[in-house]
Amino acid sequence: MPRTKTVKKTTSSKSAGRAAQSLPASSPVKVALLGFGTVGSSVAKVLATMKYSGLELTHIYNRDVERKRASTAAKVVPPTVQWTENIQDVLRSDVDIVVELMGGLDPAEGWLRKVLSSGKSVVTANKQLIAYRGAKLARVARQNHAQLLYGAAVAGGVPVIPGTQQGLGGDRITRLSGIVNGTCNYILSRMESGADYAEALADAQKLGYAEANPSSDVDGYDARAKLVILSRIALHAEIDPDEVSTQSISSISAIDFAYARELNCTIRQISRAQVEGSTVRARVAPMLVPKTSPMAWSHGTQNMVVTSGEFGGDVVFSGHGAGGHPTAVAVVSDILAVAQRCHAVELPVRRRTVTSEVVAPHYLRFVVHDQPGIIMGIAGALARVGINIDSILQHAGHPKNRLPFVVTVEPCLNTTLEKALRAIAKMDFILEKPVSLQILAPDEKDE
Amino acid sequence: MPRTKTVKKTTSSKSAGRAAQSLPASSPVKVALLGFGTVGSSVAKVLATMKYSGLELTHIYNRDVERKRASTAAKVVPPTVQWTENIQDVLRSDVDIVVELMGGLDPAEGWLRKVLSSGKSVVTANKQLIAYRGAKLARVARQNHAQLLYGAAVAGGVPVIPGTQQGLGGDRITRLSGIVNGTCNYILSRMESGADYAEALADAQKLGYAEANPSSDVDGYDARAKLVILSRIALHAEIDPDEVSTQSISSISAIDFAYARELNCTIRQISRAQVEGSTVRARVAPMLVPKTSPMAWSHGTQNMVVTSGEFGGDVVFSGHGAGGHPTAVAVVSDILAVAQRCHAVELPVRRRTVTSEVVAPHYLRFVVHDQPGIIMGIAGALARVGINIDSILQHAGHPKNRLPFVVTVEPCLNTTLEKALRAIAKMDFILEKPVSLQILAPDEKDE
């Protein structure tokens, strides 16, 4: 029982202090990697470079494993490692820690359940699995005195999860806002610099930031999984990913950045969750972000998370949210934590219902066929649901038969606004589905 | 032996998982506060508000304790707490955790040594003590199976220490740069907005950010202590605070901000440490920071730390670095970690020598009595030591008999530059000691 051995090492009264420094070389903590792709090979590279005493990479599982074994990335892997495409070789082994880097719910869930049930600990970067099944897997881990760590599942190399768990347990965090999808941030930053959506997406695909089917990123499902995980860690709220509404960035066009600039804003895919009583107000959507907000600092594939606490105020974490090496940093940090038997501060987590309703100012962009009565039509529809217009913006130089036209409205309930937009969408001068974006307040306070 | 009891709670095989959730109310972890000033009363407030199960505030020590006990801040303190001005009441008690918020080396060091020797754990916000004596106290803690946590000693409510320990152990951090003194950042931000030094300092004193004698803040000693602590945590380098050179911000004047703006920079007190072999390049000084650098984002009393890792790149932590409530968040987070027996990932720390030598571009500001030959004199002194001038800046509108005059130089060794500046300072047209500020590179990479 290797796990029991590990427990003894760090808690026997004689060696408690020393054990934490470096584990005795005579009984190394054994690590198996499931998946030898970009992150897996980076983890092997970091372990080979850092040479932590008392840690030993013993197994690498991958489908078509011989191809992986022959790759250049495999050169850093110690010759003693067992390469396998049979998961049973790992499940039946005496490894202490299984590092899962395959992604997806199946077969990862079943395998990790078996791993945890046998008392082995798990380190994973699998955000969908942790968002949907994290609470259940954590229960299995607890029942079997194993650890389940997933610092790499959110914001890659940015230590939001450990920083929040260990450093903000003394606060009551009421809101978190994040830029947690590097692909969207890359696309939107490129558009901020003048590219159009199709061009920016194509470049992201060429650079390996976006998949051939980019839906998971641009439509917000990737960010949503991360928001759900962060809500658990920071808000101590367990929420159902499927209840969190998402809005795609694919409807944003270059013209929106031009108008956003005029409002001293930029546009970012923002993931937000806010506790209100037993409800969590949560959504993932492209939003107008004031240039003075920390959220506007984040460029390219960078990630950023801002937690807002009752006592400590806003705390910002930012850095590289994706890529093999940054993600490997999070994975290896978690391996060290398991190996040194460092468990995280845990506070009670409660199941919460989700609402996507929000009262906020909004940016509305219409594409119209210019004709008399447009302002009256739009203003009328908004007035009928009690929404006040804040400003009307219209740049010169667009064709009359395809005119972008922007209205900003004072804080209103988004569901009420959507009702008005449905009415407006039916008006005969409207050529495209109107785009509606929440505008973040400069101090992010008055939502 | 209350500590042994705590060990059992989190490691006995039956209750390991549950214990981490909330400690059993039947055997609360007892907490004593040393110091009931701004931070101490905020800690009491947070504990009273959050009502963590299994934690009990049992003692408050302060000189002239009756005055504290009668204060409004004391109203949140449970009636069961023993208020005392006799430290023996705490030392001889059965408390599990002593929270030290008095500051200074003496008597804190002796008392905490006794606390740790008796197997009680310590949570402290005392940066000078931890910078100068942290390694020794940690040894005493280890020998007695106690914990010593000091997340509040650096950057208040910003979880740089736990985030780095738990989340970046998998990286090799080679450099850290920080804005870790809120008073200096407040003064310099005010000057950026047009205030002069004396006015900004007076305001900082009025607001309680700066002491009557502001030397510890403005001359860099406070930041230096924090830099030494961060070097231990992030660079795994133990360095002597007295070996780290400091440069005061008191020589910065409004005119420097005007010229900095022209160079698309601002001025911040920066604390930097960089590992090079067995040496750490470390200093605390006001520096020119490009407006595009994360360091320029930090305004007012905000703190910011950027770690640069070989694998994960730059990670930014920022937030409120001072004040009762944010500091209390760090203190209470550490209390929870001790109570739940969460120890930090520890990696070997090595004693390192310090150098303050740096090769970097510099900003030089002279105040001269205008006369022929000034540029020749200054350029000649720089040329004699092999330093190239990058630009010469001179704004109109200053009196000829007291003319500020700025030169920027290409990357050069600071000690060589100082030699040239000593020669220049003796020239008859020089009216004030020249000001020399390192210029940070936009990407912070080419130092």
Contacts between the chains, C-beta under 8 A, distances in Angstrom:
chain1	res1	chain2	res2	distance
A	4	B	13	7.9
A	7	B	11	6.5
A	7	B	13	7.6
A	10	B	343	7.9
A	11	B	7	6.5
A	11	B	11	4.6
A	13	B	4	7.8
A	13	B	7	7.6
A	13	B	145	6.0
A	16	B	142	7.8
A	16	B	145	5.3
A	17	B	141	7.6
A	17	B	142	3.1
A	17	B	143	7.0
A	17	B	145	6.8
A	18	B	142	7.3
A	20	B	343	5.9
A	20	B	344	7.9
A	20	B	345	7.8
A	20	B	346	4.4
A	21	B	346	5.4
A	21	B	347	7.7
A	21	B	348	6.1
A	22	B	347	7.8
A	22	B	348	6.4
A	42	B	311	7.4
A	46	B	170	5.9
A	46	B	171	7.8
A	46	B	311	5.7
A	49	B	172	7.5
A	49	B	310	7.8
A	50	B	170	7.5
A	50	B	172	6.6
A	52	B	347	7.8
A	141	B	17	7.6
A	142	B	16	7.7
A	142	B	17	3.1
A	142	B	18	7.5
A	143	B	17	7.0
A	145	B	13	5.9
A	145	B	16	5.2
A	145	B	17	6.8
A	151	B	166	7.9
A	151	B	167	5.9
A	156	B	312	7.8
A	157	B	168	7.9
A	157	B	171	7.3
A	157	B	309	7.5
A	157	B	311	7.5
A	157	B	312	3.5
A	157	B	313	6.9
A	157	B	315	6.6
A	158	B	167	7.9
A	158	B	315	5.8
A	159	B	163	4.3
A	159	B	164	7.2
A	159	B	166	6.8
A	159	B	167	2.3
A	159	B	168	5.8
A	159	B	315	6.9
A	160	B	167	7.9
A	161	B	167	7.2
A	162	B	162	6.7
A	162	B	163	6.1
A	162	B	166	3.5
A	162	B	167	3.8
A	163	B	159	4.3
A	163	B	162	6.1
A	163	B	163	3.1
A	163	B	166	7.4
A	163	B	167	5.9
A	163	B	317	7.2
A	164	B	159	7.2
A	165	B	162	8.0
A	165	B	166	7.5
A	166	B	151	7.9
A	166	B	159	6.7
A	166	B	162	3.5
A	166	B	163	7.4
A	166	B	165	7.5
A	166	B	166	5.2
A	166	B	333	6.6
A	166	B	337	6.1
A	166	B	342	6.9
A	166	B	344	7.5
A	167	B	151	5.9
A	167	B	158	7.9
A	167	B	159	2.3
A	167	B	160	7.9
A	167	B	161	7.2
A	167	B	162	3.8
A	167	B	163	5.9
A	167	B	330	6.7
A	167	B	333	5.2
A	168	B	157	7.9
A	168	B	159	5.8
A	168	B	329	6.5
A	168	B	333	6.1
A	169	B	332	7.2
A	169	B	333	4.5
A	169	B	336	4.5
A	169	B	337	7.4
A	170	B	46	5.9
A	170	B	50	7.5
A	170	B	328	6.8
A	170	B	329	4.5
A	170	B	330	6.8
A	170	B	331	6.7
A	170	B	332	2.8
A	170	B	333	3.9
A	170	B	334	7.7
A	170	B	335	7.1
A	170	B	336	6.5
A	171	B	46	7.8
A	171	B	157	7.3
A	171	B	329	4.4
A	171	B	332	7.8
A	171	B	333	7.6
A	172	B	49	7.5
A	172	B	50	6.6
A	294	B	297	6.9
A	294	B	318	7.6
A	297	B	294	6.9
A	297	B	297	5.9
A	309	B	157	7.5
A	309	B	329	6.5
A	310	B	49	7.8
A	311	B	42	7.4
A	311	B	45	8.0
A	311	B	46	5.6
A	311	B	49	8.0
A	311	B	157	7.5
A	311	B	325	4.3
A	311	B	326	7.0
A	311	B	328	6.2
A	311	B	329	5.1
A	312	B	156	7.8
A	312	B	157	3.5
A	312	B	319	6.8
A	312	B	320	6.2
A	312	B	325	6.5
A	312	B	326	4.5
A	312	B	329	3.8
A	312	B	330	7.9
A	313	B	157	6.9
A	313	B	319	6.5
A	313	B	320	4.8
A	313	B	325	7.7
A	313	B	326	6.3
A	314	B	319	6.0
A	314	B	320	7.6
A	315	B	157	6.6
A	315	B	158	5.8
A	315	B	159	6.9
A	315	B	317	7.5
A	315	B	318	7.3
A	315	B	319	3.8
A	315	B	320	7.8
A	316	B	316	6.8
A	316	B	317	7.2
A	316	B	318	4.4
A	316	B	319	6.2
A	317	B	163	7.2
A	317	B	315	7.5
A	317	B	316	7.2
A	317	B	317	6.2
A	318	B	294	7.7
A	318	B	315	7.3
A	318	B	316	4.4
A	319	B	312	6.8
A	319	B	313	6.4
A	319	B	314	5.9
A	319	B	315	3.8
A	319	B	316	6.1
A	320	B	312	6.2
A	320	B	313	4.8
A	320	B	314	7.7
A	320	B	315	7.9
A	325	B	311	4.3
A	325	B	312	6.5
A	325	B	313	7.8
A	326	B	311	6.9
A	326	B	312	4.5
A	326	B	313	6.3
A	328	B	170	6.8
A	328	B	311	6.2
A	329	B	168	6.5
A	329	B	170	4.5
A	329	B	171	4.4
A	329	B	309	6.5
A	329	B	311	5.1
A	329	B	312	3.8
A	330	B	167	6.7
A	330	B	170	6.8
A	330	B	312	7.9
A	331	B	170	6.7
A	332	B	169	7.2
A	332	B	170	2.8
A	332	B	171	7.8
A	333	B	166	6.6
A	333	B	167	5.2
A	333	B	168	6.1
A	333	B	169	4.5
A	333	B	170	3.9
A	333	B	171	7.6
A	333	B	345	7.1
A	334	B	170	7.7
A	335	B	170	7.2
A	336	B	169	4.5
A	336	B	170	6.4
A	336	B	345	4.9
A	336	B	347	7.7
A	337	B	166	6.1
A	337	B	169	7.4
A	337	B	345	5.4
A	340	B	343	7.5
A	340	B	345	5.5
A	340	B	346	6.9
A	342	B	166	6.9
A	342	B	342	6.3
A	342	B	343	5.6
A	342	B	344	6.3
A	342	B	345	5.4
A	343	B	10	7.7
A	343	B	20	5.8
A	343	B	340	7.5
A	343	B	342	5.6
A	344	B	20	7.9
A	344	B	166	7.5
A	344	B	342	6.3
A	345	B	20	7.8
A	345	B	333	7.1
A	345	B	336	4.9
A	345	B	337	5.4
A	345	B	340	5.5
A	345	B	342	5.4
A	346	B	20	4.4
A	346	B	21	5.4
A	346	B	340	6.8
A	347	B	21	7.7
A	347	B	22	7.8
A	347	B	52	7.7
A	347	B	336	7.7
A	348	B	21	6.2
A	348	B	22	6.4
